[in-house]
Amino acid sequence: MPRRRTSVKKTRVDKKRHLRNVKVKTDLKKSIKKFVSLLTAKSNEDAKTLLKKIYSQLDKAAKKNIIPTGLASRRKSRLTLRLRKTA
């Protein structure tokens, strides 16, 4: 257990950030899985609307340093390619 006041606060802040990061990442994974399932079901219009939501989620996660910016851009391009292949 930390003894100093700053260390106690740091662990408290770290725990809050960890919970936020985990929530953002799980929401992102759920959205991507839903997108892939829409592609397999051949509903491209719904997939296009969901892709816009995924773009914003990826950008926000990269902005808050939850994921690296390169990872966000790579995922966006790969998801777009998947959508183009099915269309």
Contacts in CASP RR format, 6 or more apart in sequence:
PFRMAT RR
TARGET T0000
AUTHOR 0000-0000-0000
METHOD contacts of the structure
MODEL  1
MPRRRTSVKKTRVDKKRHLRNVKVKTDLKKSIKKFVSLLTAKSNEDAKTL
LKKIYSQLDKAAKKNIIPTGLASRRKSRLTLRLRKTA
2 8 0 8 1.000
2 10 0 8 1.000
2 11 0 8 1.000
20 66 0 8 1.000
21 66 0 8 1.000
24 57 0 8 1.000
24 60 0 8 1.000
24 61 0 8 1.000
24 64 0 8 1.000
24 66 0 8 1.000
25 61 0 8 1.000
25 66 0 8 1.000
25 67 0 8 1.000
27 57 0 8 1.000
28 54 0 8 1.000
28 57 0 8 1.000
28 58 0 8 1.000
28 61 0 8 1.000
31 50 0 8 1.000
31 53 0 8 1.000
31 54 0 8 1.000
31 57 0 8 1.000
32 54 0 8 1.000
32 75 0 8 1.000
32 79 0 8 1.000
34 50 0 8 1.000
35 47 0 8 1.000
35 50 0 8 1.000
35 51 0 8 1.000
35 54 0 8 1.000
35 79 0 8 1.000
36 82 0 8 1.000
38 44 0 8 1.000
38 46 0 8 1.000
38 47 0 8 1.000
38 50 0 8 1.000
39 47 0 8 1.000
39 82 0 8 1.000
39 83 0 8 1.000
39 86 0 8 1.000
42 86 0 8 1.000
44 83 0 8 1.000
44 86 0 8 1.000
44 87 0 8 1.000
47 83 0 8 1.000
47 86 0 8 1.000
48 83 0 8 1.000
51 79 0 8 1.000
51 80 0 8 1.000
51 83 0 8 1.000
54 76 0 8 1.000
54 79 0 8 1.000
55 76 0 8 1.000
58 67 0 8 1.000
58 72 0 8 1.000
58 75 0 8 1.000
58 76 0 8 1.000
59 72 0 8 1.000
61 67 0 8 1.000
61 72 0 8 1.000
62 68 0 8 1.000
62 69 0 8 1.000
62 70 0 8 1.000
62 71 0 8 1.000
62 72 0 8 1.000
62 73 0 8 1.000
END
